[in-house]
Amino acid sequence: MSEKGTSHPGDPIDAVIMWVDGSDNELAAKRARYLALENKTASHPGSLPLRFASSGEISCCIRSILKFAKFIRNIYVVTDGQDPGLDDMVKNLFPEKAGCLKIIDHKHIFRDYEKFLPTFNSSSIHTMLWRIEGLSDRFVCFNDDVILIREHSELDWFIGDRPVLMGKWLCPPFRRIAGNKLKTLINRHIKGNKDYVPKVSFYIRQWKSAAFLGFRRRYYFQDHTPHPFSKETFSGFFSANRELLEEIISYRFRDPGQLLTSSMAYHLEIMKGNRNLRKLWIGYFHPYYRTNTMNRRMEKCKTDSRYRSVCIQNIEMLDAGLREKIFTWIESVIA
């Protein structure tokens, strides 16, 4: 780390988790209704059912926070009229943290911006998390499939009041951009699929968001890890850029043209002089990887202490045997 600082042990740190239960028929019907209203098909990359699937990861996520980040004050679960029903689990396994779980509805963080609800877009939701009333100035954002596997301290996420930015510098993803243009050309004009929309690229959107702030020659790439943020960074920027806020949250479904607020927050920190940069060490489990790759990655996470968290994305797509193996390992870690 290039910047020295001290922790603020008296200042609270909260965790925020975005969660949806895609098996909820009412929610699925609402999503289908708004797809039709916006003339989008069910194959639109921002509306694929896998984006909303849940296999119980949130229980593992919460338990891992309570076990490996005991300094976390409250855990806010942000949902659309849902509740994972984990209060008793917290009370039984972590009685000293009973009451720390807070369920926050989208209507709460979108107050005064209700016209943009309902939203089925995690990027839009993420943009509004800092508006949770009572949220600590320093907070850590989780997707529900991100799980801690080793002990954390405050200094892993904050040095003083400045977040630790976990990532790496990359050149602009021009090859991905060219590839998307070529795929769009082929699908729309050769194959006749006029409604084709390319996959929403995590790399391209991060670079576009950084470039919007002036980082055109390179950008600081972040991955599927817990992300520490300063509430002041969000509130200060969006208070001065309300039209931009509305533009970002206007997308009900994930879209290639939407700026990524988490990437913007990292680059705003860098613009303010934050040099708390830390290399990414993440155990990323994705169903598109080969079984041998997944097994090797699991072994690395077990033996290499630099791996502090894992992301088990779309684990419901995995072979049942491998899925059970991964969950059995994670259960042994957070037990």
C-alpha positions in Angstrom: 0.0 0.0 0.0 1.4 3.4 -1.0 -0.4 5.6 1.5 0.0 5.6 5.2 -2.8 6.0 7.6 -4.5 4.7 10.7 -7.8 3.1 11.2 -10.6 4.8 13.1 -11.6 2.1 15.6 -14.3 4.3 17.0 -16.1 4.8 13.7 -18.5 2.2 12.5 -18.3 0.2 9.3 -21.4 -1.4 7.9 -21.9 -4.0 5.2 -24.5 -3.8 2.4 -25.6 -6.8 0.3 -27.8 -6.6 -2.8 -30.1 -9.6 -3.0 -32.9 -11.0 -5.0 -34.8 -14.3 -4.9 -35.4 -15.1 -8.6 -37.7 -18.0 -7.7 -40.3 -15.5 -6.6 -43.1 -15.9 -9.2 -44.5 -12.4 -8.4 -41.2 -10.8 -9.1 -40.7 -12.9 -12.3 -44.1 -11.8 -13.5 -43.3 -8.1 -12.8 -40.0 -8.4 -14.6 -41.8 -10.0 -17.7 -44.3 -7.1 -17.6 -41.7 -4.4 -17.8 -39.7 -6.3 -20.4 -42.8 -6.1 -22.6 -43.4 -2.4 -21.8 -39.8 -1.6 -22.8 -40.0 -3.8 -25.9 -37.3 -6.1 -24.7 -37.2 -9.8 -25.2 -36.5 -12.4 -22.4 -33.1 -12.9 -24.1 -32.0 -9.4 -23.4 -28.6 -9.7 -21.6 -29.8 -7.6 -18.7 -32.9 -9.8 -18.1 -31.6 -13.3 -18.3 -33.1 -15.5 -15.4 -29.6 -16.4 -14.2 -29.1 -12.8 -13.2 -31.8 -13.3 -10.6 -31.2 -16.9 -9.5 -30.5 -17.6 -5.8 -29.0 -20.9 -4.4 -28.8 -19.8 -0.8 -25.5 -17.9 -1.3 -26.7 -15.0 0.9 -26.7 -17.2 4.0 -23.0 -18.1 3.4 -22.2 -14.4 2.6 -23.8 -13.2 5.9 -22.2 -15.9 8.0 -18.8 -15.2 6.5 -19.1 -11.5 7.4 -20.1 -12.3 11.0 -17.3 -14.8 11.4 -14.4 -13.1 9.6 -15.3 -9.4 10.0 -16.5 -9.1 13.5 -16.0 -5.3 13.5 -19.0 -4.9 11.1 -21.8 -3.0 12.9 -24.9 -3.6 10.7 -25.5 -5.7 7.6 -28.1 -4.1 5.3 -29.8 -6.5 2.8 -31.3 -4.5 -0.1 -34.2 -6.2 -1.8 -37.4 -5.6 -3.7 -40.2 -6.5 -1.3 -38.4 -9.7 -0.2 -36.8 -11.0 3.0 -34.2 -13.9 3.1 -35.5 -14.8 6.6 -32.1 -15.1 8.2 -32.8 -13.3 11.5 -33.1 -16.6 13.5 -29.9 -17.9 11.9 -28.0 -14.8 13.1 -29.5 -15.0 16.5 -28.7 -18.7 16.9 -25.2 -18.7 15.5 -24.1 -15.2 16.5 -26.2 -14.1 19.5 -24.0 -11.2 20.2 -24.9 -9.8 16.7 -28.7 -10.3 17.1 -30.5 -7.4 15.5 -27.6 -6.4 13.2 -29.5 -7.6 10.0 -31.5 -4.8 8.4 -33.8 -5.4 5.4 -33.9 -2.4 3.1 -36.5 -2.1 0.3 -35.8 -0.5 -3.0 -38.5 2.1 -2.2 -36.3 3.4 0.7 -33.1 4.1 -1.4 -35.1 5.4 -4.4 -37.2 7.8 -2.3 -37.8 11.0 -4.4 -36.8 8.9 -7.4 -39.8 6.4 -7.4 -40.5 6.9 -11.1 -37.5 4.7 -11.8 -39.0 1.8 -9.9 -39.3 -1.1 -10.2 -35.8 -1.8 -11.3 -34.2 -5.1 -12.2 -30.8 -3.7 -12.6 -28.1 -4.2 -10.0 -26.1 -1.3 -11.4 -29.0 1.1 -10.8 -29.5 -0.3 -7.3 -25.8 0.0 -6.5 -25.9 3.6 -7.5 -28.4 4.3 -4.7 -27.0 2.3 -1.8 -25.3 5.3 -0.2 -28.8 6.7 0.5 -29.6 4.1 3.2 -30.6 6.1 6.2 -28.3 5.4 9.1 -25.6 3.8 6.9 -22.1 4.4 8.3 -19.8 6.8 6.4 -17.5 3.9 5.7 -19.3 0.8 4.2 -18.4 -2.3 2.3 -20.6 -3.5 -0.5 -21.1 -7.2 -1.3 -22.9 -9.1 -4.0 -24.7 -12.0 -2.3 -22.4 -14.5 -4.0 -19.2 -13.0 -2.5 -18.0 -14.9 0.6 -15.2 -14.2 3.0 -12.9 -17.2 3.7 -10.3 -15.6 6.0 -10.1 -13.2 8.9 -10.4 -9.5 8.0 -9.4 -6.3 9.9 -10.6 -2.8 9.3 -7.3 -2.0 7.6 -8.1 -4.6 4.9 -10.8 -2.2 3.8 -10.0 1.2 5.1 -7.0 3.3 6.0 -8.3 6.2 8.0 -11.4 7.3 6.2 -10.1 6.2 2.8 -11.1 2.9 1.2 -8.6 0.4 0.1 -9.0 0.0 -3.6 -8.5 -3.6 -4.7 -7.8 -3.9 -8.4 -5.2 -3.5 -11.1 -4.5 -1.0 -13.9 -5.5 -2.1 -17.4 -5.3 -0.6 -20.9 -8.6 0.3 -22.6 -10.5 -2.9 -23.8 -10.4 -1.9 -27.5 -10.4 -5.6 -28.6 -13.6 -6.3 -26.6 -15.2 -3.2 -28.1 -14.3 -4.2 -31.6 -15.5 -7.8 -31.0 -18.9 -6.5 -29.7 -19.3 -4.3 -32.8 -18.5 -7.2 -35.1 -20.9 -9.5 -33.3 -23.6 -6.9 -33.5 -23.0 -6.4 -37.2 -23.1 -10.1 -38.0 -26.2 -10.8 -35.9 -28.3 -7.8 -37.0 -27.3 -7.5 -40.7 -26.3 -11.0 -41.7 -28.3 -13.3 -39.4 -31.3 -11.0 -39.4 -31.5 -10.8 -35.6 -32.5 -7.1 -35.4 -33.0 -7.3 -31.6 -29.5 -8.6 -30.9 -27.8 -6.8 -28.0 -24.2 -7.8 -27.1 -23.3 -9.2 -23.7 -22.8 -6.4 -21.2 -19.1 -6.4 -20.7 -17.8 -5.8 -17.2 -14.5 -4.6 -18.7 -16.0 -2.2 -21.2 -18.4 -0.6 -18.8 -15.6 -0.1 -16.2 -13.4 1.6 -18.8 -16.3 3.8 -20.1 -17.0 4.9 -16.5 -13.4 5.7 -15.9 -13.1 7.5 -19.3 -16.1 9.6 -18.3 -14.0 11.0 -15.5 -11.0 11.5 -17.7 -9.1 8.1 -17.4 -8.9 7.4 -21.1 -5.4 5.8 -21.4 -5.9 3.3 -18.6 -8.4 2.4 -16.0 -8.3 0.8 -12.5 -10.1 -2.5 -12.9 -12.1 -4.0 -10.0 -13.4 -7.5 -9.8 -16.0 -9.6 -7.8 -14.7 -8.8 -4.3 -16.1 -6.9 -1.3 -15.8 -3.2 -2.2 -15.2 -0.6 0.5 -16.7 2.8 -0.2 -16.9 6.3 1.4 -20.5 7.5 1.6 -19.1 11.1 1.2 -17.7 10.2 -2.2 -21.1 9.3 -3.5 -23.1 12.0 -1.9 -20.6 14.7 -2.8 -20.5 13.7 -6.5 -24.1 13.0 -7.1 -25.2 16.1 -5.2 -23.4 18.1 -7.8 -24.5 15.8 -10.7 -28.2 15.1 -10.1 -28.9 14.8 -13.9 -26.2 12.2 -14.2 -27.7 10.3 -11.3 -31.0 10.1 -13.0 -29.4 9.0 -16.2 -27.7 6.1 -14.6 -30.7 4.9 -12.6 -33.0 5.3 -15.6 -32.1 1.8 -16.9 -34.5 -0.8 -15.5 -32.4 -3.5 -17.1 -28.6 -3.7 -17.4 -27.4 -2.0 -20.5 -24.1 -1.6 -22.3 -24.5 2.2 -22.3 -25.0 2.5 -18.5 -22.1 3.9 -16.5 -20.9 1.7 -13.6 -21.0 3.6 -10.3 -18.7 1.3 -8.4 -16.0 2.0 -11.0 -16.7 5.7 -10.9 -16.3 5.6 -7.1 -12.9 4.0 -7.3 -11.7 6.6 -9.9 -13.2 9.5 -7.9 -11.1 8.2 -4.9 -8.0 8.2 -7.0 -8.7 11.7 -8.3 -9.0 12.8 -4.6 -5.5 11.4 -4.0 -6.3 8.0 -2.6 -3.3 5.8 -3.2 -4.4 2.8 -1.0 -4.1 0.4 -3.9 -4.0 -3.3 -3.3 -3.5 -6.2 -5.7 -6.6 -8.4 -6.4 -6.5 -11.9 -4.9 -9.9 -13.5 -5.6 -11.1 -17.0 -5.9 -13.5 -16.7 -8.7 -15.7 -19.7 -9.5 -17.7 -19.5 -12.7 -19.6 -22.3 -14.4 -17.9 -21.6 -17.7 -14.6 -22.8 -16.2 -13.5 -26.4 -16.7 -13.8 -28.7 -13.7 -10.0 -29.1 -13.4 -9.7 -25.3 -13.3 -12.3 -25.1 -10.5 -10.6 -27.7 -8.5 -7.2 -26.0 -8.8 -8.7 -22.7 -7.8 -10.3 -24.3 -4.8 -7.0 -25.7 -3.7 -5.3 -22.4 -4.1 -7.9 -20.7 -1.9 -7.4 -23.4 0.7 -3.6 -23.1 0.9 -2.7 -19.5 -0.2 -3.6 -17.0 2.6 -3.5 -14.1 0.0 -7.0 -15.3 -1.1 -9.4 -13.6 1.3 -12.7 -14.0 -0.4 -14.4 -16.0 -3.2 -17.2 -15.3 -5.7 -19.4 -18.3 -6.6 -21.2 -16.8 -9.6 -24.1 -18.6 -11.2 -23.3 -21.7 -9.2 -26.7 -23.2 -9.9 -25.4 -23.9 -13.5 -22.6 -26.2 -12.2 -22.6 -30.0 -12.3 -24.4 -31.1 -9.1 -21.3 -33.0 -7.8 -19.0 -30.0 -8.3 -21.6 -27.6 -6.8 -21.9 -29.8 -3.7 -18.1 -30.0 -3.4 -17.8 -26.2 -3.5 -20.6 -25.7 -1.0 -19.2 -28.4 1.3 -15.8 -26.6 1.4 -17.4 -23.2 2.0 -19.5 -24.6 4.8 -16.4 -26.0 6.4 -14.7 -22.6 6.2 -17.5 -20.5 7.7 -18.8 -23.1 10.2 
